[in-house]
Amino acid sequence: MPEQYDPVRQTPTPQTFAQRARTARDRAGLTRPVAGGLVGRSPEWIKGIESGAIGMPRLPMLIRLAALYECDVADLTGDDRIAAATYTKSAHSGLPAVKRALTTYRLTPADVEPQSAEVLHARVRQAWRLWHGDGDHRSRVARLLPDLLADTQHASRALEGVDRRSALVAQAQTYHLAQLFLAFQPAPELVMMTGDRSMTAAQDADSPRAIAGAAWYMNHFYRDANEAADARVELAEQAASLLRQDDEGELARWGLLQLAVALSFAKVGRAGLAWRYWDRANDAAGRLGEDYAHPWLIFGRGVVNAYALTMHNDLVQPGKALEVAAALDLDTVPSQTRRSYHLIEMARAHGLRGEGVATVALLQKARATSPETVRFNMHTRMVLPELARTGPRTVRADARSLALELGIAV
């Protein structure tokens, strides 16, 4: 597309987002390593943005780039309008009920006896099975969460001693489920609330295992929110230090926290440290056995291998990501939601290489695996409208059809 002339700056106005991003950085006098470091990304990520290998980032990152380059967001986006339905989070129909449950404070004692910790744990296990199972996992868990939140809260106040601590562990896991449901919902304050409450419950239970689970989920969501990598690493390492490696359940959590650190370092382009911690997670998975997978955290060899794909994507190494993808056996991951997520990551790797046909095909496969995982995934919501409008002609109709099925405006 030819450039237009800007009469104010007396320079041609770049016509693509990639060109505008590079022009803005050049005008700010920043190198790629400096710009990347100031927004928590690698020089390769900045290069990917400026070459068009990576599409326009989400609005929070656009705002950070605009502030760094001392320009308006419009100077970066130009005519590439940000569709609200693409870059904002679609609300699940169960969100109001979950929100009410989280923000209802019961200040007087309940008239009924609390359920036993054993019963609560059985209900939580069932909720996890629904989360990782076939079909619309968010919808099914959303129906359980209000009562489960109320009952674990009641038990943690009414029970005493060992029973109370066990109920608090069940409460922490219930908050994890709430965090997962709230991910990619237009309620970021509730995500932070549930993360904090899960950690508080775990600490009150004086349970290293519960603390480790809370640290994993807090790390996960802080990473998505672009919080400081150093803080995420410190949290994971502190929680890991509480665990014994001669106990199967604790070793699984220890390995999971090594994976959390690896993902945090990959997110900011620190490849050496990222792979050092991935090796530790991989070693833990090996010690647990090739067929091991934690029943609700799903840690095991399959997940460790699959997250290597995400790390290569974050390091802007799509070729290496696809090498990992070619060797992956997702049948070793006993979770439909996780399998769908990893299929989306495969699609992201192909997207980084501009391979629209493979991108759409993998997103279709991810939808067949877990529809609500794809519907509420931000990468999916960003890439499908773009492919529907400007992708290869052979996939535009498929991309449009899939977007409409998922409720994404094109």
Number of C-alpha atoms within 10 A of each C-alpha: 6 8 11 11 12 11 9 6 8 8 11 12 18 22 17 18 21 22 16 18 26 19 18 21 21 13 12 14 12 14 13 20 15 15 20 20 15 13 16 18 23 25 20 17 24 25 19 17 19 22 15 17 18 19 18 21 14 15 13 12 15 18 17 14 23 20 12 16 21 14 16 15 16 13 17 26 19 16 11 12 8 15 13 11 15 23 17 17 18 19 14 18 11 17 18 12 13 22 15 11 16 18 10 9 10 10 6 6 9 12 6 7 10 18 16 16 23 13 12 22 19 12 16 22 17 13 24 21 16 20 25 22 17 15 18 16 22 25 17 14 23 23 14 17 23 18 13 21 19 16 18 28 21 20 25 24 13 16 19 12 8 11 17 20 22 24 31 29 30 32 31 31 26 28 28 24 23 25 22 18 23 26 19 21 19 15 14 14 10 19 24 16 14 24 24 17 17 31 24 17 25 27 18 17 25 15 17 19 23 27 27 28 25 28 28 28 23 24 26 16 19 19 19 12 12 16 14 14 19 11 12 22 20 13 18 25 17 14 21 25 13 15 20 16 17 9 10 15 14 19 22 27 29 30 25 30 31 25 28 29 29 27 30 29 27 27 26 23 24 16 18 11 16 24 19 15 20 26 17 18 30 21 15 24 26 14 17 21 12 12 12 19 21 15 14 16 17 20 26 28 23 23 27 22 21 25 20 22 26 26 26 24 24 25 24 26 19 23 15 17 25 20 12 18 22 10 10 16 13 19 10 17 24 20 26 24 26 22 24 25 22 23 26 26 28 26 28 30 27 22 21 20 16 16 15 26 20 17 27 28 16 21 24 20 16 27 22 15 22 23 22 20 24 24 23 23 17 19 19 23 24 21 22 29 23 16 24 22 15 12 20 14 13 10 20 21 15 18 27 21 16 20 22 14 13 18 15 23 15 18
